[in-house]
Amino acid sequence: MIVHSCETLGRALIRLGVYDLAVSEALCRLIKKGDSLIDVGANIGYMTSIMAVAAASSGRIVAFEPHPALAKTMLYNVGLWNRTNPPTASIEVRQEAANERDGETYLEIPNDFTSNNGLAFLVDQPTSSSLTVRSVRLDSVLASHQRVDLLKVDVEGAELAVFHGAEKLLSSHSVRHIIFEEHRNFPTPVTIFLQERGYTIYQLGVGFFGPLLGTGSDINKTPRRAWEPRSMLATLEPRAVSEAFAVRGWRILRPKRSMIC
């Protein structure tokens, strides 16, 4: 895939081959061939690429990225993946912001965006440094989807707005697993919203021998890399999650990992 070496994600992939270890591993463990997946805040498509390999050619992905330059790079990367053998899942790239309303909204571009393309965030009013972008509710876009096996959300603090826009999908239990970024200690408005709709909440962690699942009274103490954001997992199937994380080791770090998720 094409990455930018002067930017945070690009540097990490060039040097290490992996970014956000806990989430990358969770995607490998939870996604099965043929799954239907959603990536909200897809950037240039790193997490989407893991999804595409894990779900294989029978899988389906819808990826949302509102920033025009990032969406353009992602479309180029998707073109590269379409030529791989064995083939990956089909990917639909939508240059839109998943939000709580349909229409338009504004994407604020911070001063340090060039060095970290993941820092843009949604605002309600336009500013001198914002872009006007299309806003959509997941309930509107995914109305024809009978199920979503995994939804990944990384939108710099606007996660609750994304879930408000997916109220029907979540309340009808059409989404099995959700991975999302959280900037505060549990419980938060986002985790409460999901728990009220029947989801069990875990915090994803990093241990020497493999990924960790934090839950209960110690959820906020889950070990994680200090420089990486707190990542959470909400699921309707806690038993399946426990089984998926029971085996030690790191699948994402194995040789030829792109073929074995």
C-alpha positions in Angstrom: 0.0 0.0 0.0 1.0 3.6 -0.5 1.9 5.5 2.7 3.5 8.8 3.5 6.9 8.5 5.2 6.7 11.9 6.8 3.4 11.1 8.6 2.7 9.1 11.8 0.9 6.1 10.3 3.3 5.9 7.3 6.4 6.0 9.5 5.1 3.2 11.8 4.3 0.9 8.8 7.6 1.5 7.2 9.6 0.9 10.4 7.4 -1.8 12.1 4.9 -3.1 9.5 2.1 -2.7 12.0 0.2 0.2 13.7 -2.1 0.1 16.7 -1.1 -3.5 17.6 -4.1 -4.3 19.9 -6.7 -3.3 17.2 -4.8 -4.9 14.4 -4.7 -8.2 16.3 -8.4 -7.9 17.3 -9.4 -7.6 13.7 -7.4 -10.7 12.8 -9.0 -12.7 15.6 -12.6 -11.6 15.2 -13.1 -11.5 11.4 -14.0 -14.6 9.5 -14.2 -15.3 5.8 -17.3 -13.9 4.2 -17.9 -11.3 6.9 -19.7 -8.0 6.3 -17.5 -5.1 7.7 -17.6 -1.4 8.2 -14.6 0.9 8.7 -15.5 4.4 9.9 -12.6 6.8 9.8 -10.6 4.7 7.4 -7.8 7.1 6.6 -5.6 5.6 3.8 -7.0 2.1 4.5 -4.5 0.3 6.8 -7.2 -1.2 9.1 -9.3 -1.8 6.0 -6.5 -3.9 4.5 -6.5 -6.2 7.5 -10.2 -6.5 7.2 -10.0 -7.3 3.5 -7.5 -10.1 4.0 -9.3 -11.6 6.9 -12.7 -11.6 5.3 -11.2 -12.9 2.0 -12.9 -12.8 -1.4 -16.3 -13.6 -0.1 -16.3 -10.7 2.4 -17.7 -7.2 1.9 -16.4 -3.9 3.4 -17.8 -0.3 3.3 -15.1 2.2 4.3 -15.9 5.9 5.2 -13.2 8.6 4.9 -14.3 12.2 4.6 -11.0 13.9 3.8 -10.6 14.1 0.0 -6.8 13.5 -0.1 -7.0 10.6 2.2 -9.9 9.0 0.4 -8.0 9.4 -2.9 -5.0 7.6 -1.5 -7.2 4.9 -0.1 -8.9 4.4 -3.5 -5.4 3.9 -5.0 -4.6 1.4 -2.3 -7.8 -0.5 -2.9 -6.8 -0.7 -6.6 -3.5 -2.3 -5.5 -5.3 -4.9 -3.3 -7.7 -5.8 -6.1 -4.7 -7.2 -8.0 -3.5 -9.5 -5.1 -3.6 -13.3 -5.2 -5.5 -14.7 -3.4 -8.1 -12.0 -3.8 -9.3 -9.9 -0.9 -12.8 -8.8 0.1 -14.7 -6.3 -2.0 -14.3 -2.7 -0.7 -16.6 0.3 -1.2 -14.9 3.6 -0.4 -17.3 6.4 0.5 -15.9 10.0 0.8 -18.3 10.8 3.7 -18.4 11.3 7.4 -20.5 8.9 9.3 -22.5 11.1 11.7 -25.8 11.5 13.5 -27.5 13.3 10.6 -27.6 13.3 6.8 -26.5 16.4 4.9 -23.3 18.4 5.4 -20.9 18.9 8.3 -17.4 20.3 8.7 -14.0 18.6 9.1 -11.5 20.7 11.1 -7.9 20.3 9.9 -5.5 21.0 12.8 -2.1 22.6 12.3 -0.3 19.3 12.9 -2.4 17.4 10.4 0.5 17.0 7.9 2.5 15.1 10.5 -0.5 13.0 11.7 -3.3 12.5 9.2 -5.5 10.9 11.8 -6.1 14.2 13.8 -8.9 15.8 11.8 -12.2 16.0 13.6 -15.8 17.1 13.0 -17.2 20.4 14.1 -20.7 21.9 13.9 -19.7 25.3 12.5 -17.3 26.1 9.6 -13.9 27.7 10.4 -11.1 29.1 8.4 -9.3 25.7 8.7 -12.2 23.4 8.0 -13.5 21.5 5.0 -17.2 21.0 4.1 -17.9 17.3 3.8 -20.9 15.1 3.3 -22.5 13.7 6.4 -24.4 10.4 6.5 -26.1 8.2 9.1 -25.1 4.5 9.0 -28.8 3.7 9.4 -29.4 5.4 6.0 -26.4 4.0 4.1 -26.6 0.5 5.5 -30.4 0.0 5.5 -30.1 -2.9 3.0 -27.5 -4.7 5.2 -29.1 -7.6 7.1 -26.0 -7.9 9.3 -22.7 -6.2 10.1 -20.2 -8.6 11.6 -17.8 -5.9 12.8 -17.8 -2.1 12.9 -14.6 -0.2 13.5 -14.9 3.5 14.5 -12.0 5.9 14.8 -13.3 9.5 14.5 -11.4 11.5 17.1 -14.1 12.0 19.7 -17.2 11.9 17.5 -17.9 8.2 18.2 -21.1 8.8 20.0 -22.5 10.8 17.0 -21.6 7.8 14.8 -23.6 5.5 17.1 -26.5 7.9 17.3 -26.6 7.7 13.5 -26.7 3.9 13.8 -29.4 3.7 16.4 -31.6 1.3 14.4 -28.7 -1.0 13.5 -27.5 -1.2 17.1 -30.9 -1.5 18.8 -31.9 -4.3 16.4 -28.6 -6.1 17.2 -27.6 -6.1 13.5 -24.0 -5.3 14.5 -22.1 -8.1 16.3 -18.8 -6.5 17.3 -17.7 -2.9 17.5 -14.1 -1.7 18.0 -13.8 2.0 18.8 -11.4 4.6 20.2 -12.1 6.0 23.7 -10.2 9.0 25.2 -11.7 8.7 28.7 -11.8 6.1 31.5 -14.7 3.6 31.5 -17.6 4.2 31.9 -18.2 6.9 29.3 -21.2 8.2 27.5 -20.3 5.9 24.6 -19.9 2.8 26.6 -23.1 3.5 28.5 -25.0 4.0 25.2 -23.8 0.6 23.9 -24.4 -1.2 27.2 -28.0 0.0 27.2 -28.4 -1.7 23.9 -27.1 -5.1 25.1 -23.4 -4.9 24.4 -20.6 -6.2 26.7 -17.6 -3.8 26.9 -13.9 -4.7 27.0 -10.8 -2.7 26.8 -8.2 -4.0 24.4 -4.7 -4.3 25.8 -1.2 -5.4 25.0 0.7 -8.1 26.9 4.1 -9.7 26.3 2.5 -13.0 25.3 -0.4 -11.6 23.3 -3.5 -9.4 23.3 -5.4 -8.7 26.5 -9.1 -8.2 27.3 -9.8 -5.9 30.2 -13.3 -6.1 31.8 -15.1 -5.5 35.1 -13.7 -3.4 37.9 -10.1 -3.5 36.4 -11.0 -2.5 32.9 -9.2 0.9 33.2 -6.0 -0.9 34.3 -5.7 -2.9 31.1 -2.0 -2.7 30.0 -1.6 -0.8 26.8 1.1 1.1 24.9 1.3 4.6 26.4 1.6 6.2 23.0 -1.4 4.4 21.5 -5.0 5.4 22.1 -7.3 3.5 24.4 -9.3 1.0 22.2 -12.5 -0.6 23.3 -14.4 -3.6 22.1 -18.2 -3.9 22.4 -19.8 -7.2 21.5 -23.1 -9.1 21.5 -21.2 -12.4 21.8 -18.8 -12.3 24.8 -18.3 -16.0 24.7 -17.1 -15.9 21.1 -14.8 -13.0 22.0 -13.3 -14.9 24.9 -12.7 -17.9 22.7 -11.1 -15.8 20.0 -8.7 -14.2 22.4 -7.9 -17.4 24.4 -4.9 -18.4 22.3 -1.6 -16.6 23.2 0.7 -15.1 20.7 0.4 -12.4 18.0 -1.1 -13.5 14.7 -0.5 -10.1 13.1 3.2 -10.3 13.8 3.8 -13.7 12.2 5.8 -13.9 8.9 3.6 -13.4 5.9 0.9 -12.1 8.3 -1.1 -10.6 5.4 -2.0 -14.1 4.3 -2.9 -15.7 7.7 -5.3 -13.5 9.6 
